[in-house]
Amino acid sequence: MQRDIFEIIKTRRSIRRYKKEIPDEVLIRRCIEAACYAPSSKDSQPWSFVLVKDRDKIKELSKTQPYSKFLENAPYVIVALADEGKSNHWLEDCSCAIMLLLLEAHSLGLGTCWNAVYHPEIQEREDYVRKVLDIDRRYRVIANIGIGYPDEEPLPKKVKSSREIILKVV
């Protein structure tokens, strides 16, 4: 069943509780493939991903930072990386890719929640994930993304109206 993209955007929520049922890896790979269609500076496509399904590794990733605990019960964790040598806008480029991944997951009936790893002033979180997954230092670790079938239904998001957010029309 294909849904309207605006409806997908409006109904996507951060999901921190997942069912025990493990989604087919084909669905997870499709989400990663969707990320590859993101815009990037000079079409540099500086992103890479690590698909984590090993329970011990996921448990370790749930200790990345204080707000990572929810990852512990995710069937998969996708770690989003950026090669800062490929783009002068690697953080923005990778963020666009992550958003497409999240939207595709929602369109497939999966739930996701991204958990920030990159912080401009805190290198320890990136170093921790690099150590857990043996990731080369040339990659910046942007986020850990829990993904699986949702086991919660958050309330609809309250957003400001366009009148509140459009500063002016010139």
N, C-alpha and C positions, 0 to 999 in steps of 0.2 A: 504494500500500500504506500504510494508516494504521497508525501505531505508537502504543503506549501512552505517555502523556505522561511517566510516571515513567521508562520505558525511555529516552525521548529525553533527559530530564534527566540520567540516570545515564551515558549514553554520549557526551554532548557534550564535546568537547575543543577547546582552542585550536589552530587550524591555522595554521601559518606558511609552509607550502609549498603552492603551488597548481599544478594542471595548466594547461597552455597553453590548453586548451579553454575558451572563454568561455561562461558560462551565459547562457541567454536572459534578457534584461532583465526579462521578466515575472516570473521567479522572484525576482529581486532586489527588485522593487517589492512582491511579496507579503510578503517579509520586513519591509519598511518598513511595510506596511499592518498586519502583526501587531503591530508596536511601538505602533501607535496605540491598541491595546486595553489598554495598561498602565494600572494605577491611577495617579491623580495627586491631589495635594492640592486639595480643592474642585473636582475634575474640571477643573482648569485646563489640562491637556494642553499644557504649555509647550515641547514638543519640536518641532524641525524637523530636516530631514535634507538633506544635499547628496549627490547621487549622482555620484560621480566615475568617469568611464571614460576620460578623456583621459590617455594614457600619460605625457605630460610633466608633467601636474599630479600624477599618482600618484607619479612619481619625486620631485617636489618634496616631497610629503607624507611620503615615506619618510625625509626629513631633519628631521622635526619635532622629534625627540628621539633620544637614543642607542638606544632600543629600537624605533625605527620602521622600521628597514631592511627588515624582512620584507615591508613593504607594497609594496616596489618591484615584486615579481612577482605581486601580486594583480591579477586581471582587473578588479575594481572596488574602490573604497574608498567606504564610506559615512561621512560626517562627521556626527556627532550633535551637535546644538546645543540650547541651552536659552534661552528668553526669561525672564530672571530677573525681569522686571516682571510676569509672569503668575502667579508662584507663589513663596511663601516657602520652598518645598521643591523648587526647580527641579533641584537636583543629584540628589536621591533620585528624583524623578519621572522624570527622563531616564534614570537608571540602570535603573529598572524597565522602561522602554521598550526600552533596549538589550538587556536580558536576554531579553525576548520575541522581539526580532529574531534574536538568536543561536540561540534554541531553534527558531524556525520555519525558519531556514536549515538547521540540522542535520536537521530532520524532512524537508526537501526534498533531502537528500543533498549539501548544500553545506557547506563548511568556513569558519569565521570565526575571527578573533582581534581583540579590541578592544585598542586602544593608547591609553592615557590621554594626553589633551592637557591637560585642566583640572588645575591644581594650585593649592591655596590660597595658595601663596607664590611661585609662578613664573608671571608673566603672559606672558613672552616666547613660550612655546609657543602660547598662544592667538593672540597677535598675529601669529605666523608663519603659522598656518593661515588667519587672516583675510586676510592679505596675499596668500597664494597663490591663494585662492578668491574674493577680493573680497567678504568677508562683513561685513555691518553690525555695528558695535560693540555694538548692543543685545543681540546673541546671545553667550552664553558657549559656547565650543567645549569640549565634554565629551570626545569621543573620535574617533579615526579607526578604522574597522573594515574590515579586509581581508576580502574575501569571494570565493569561487570554489570550484571543485571541488578537494577535498583531494588532495594528492600526498604524504601521509604518514599514518601510522596510529599515533598516540600510544598508549602503554600505558594500560590501565584506571586510572582515578583511585583512589587509596587515600584513603578518608575515615574519619573517626572514627565510632565507633558511637554510636547514640542514648544509650547509657548514659554515654558519655564527654562528651557535649555538653549533656545535660539536667542543669542544675545542681540543680534540685529540682522536685518535684511538690507543690503545696500545695493 
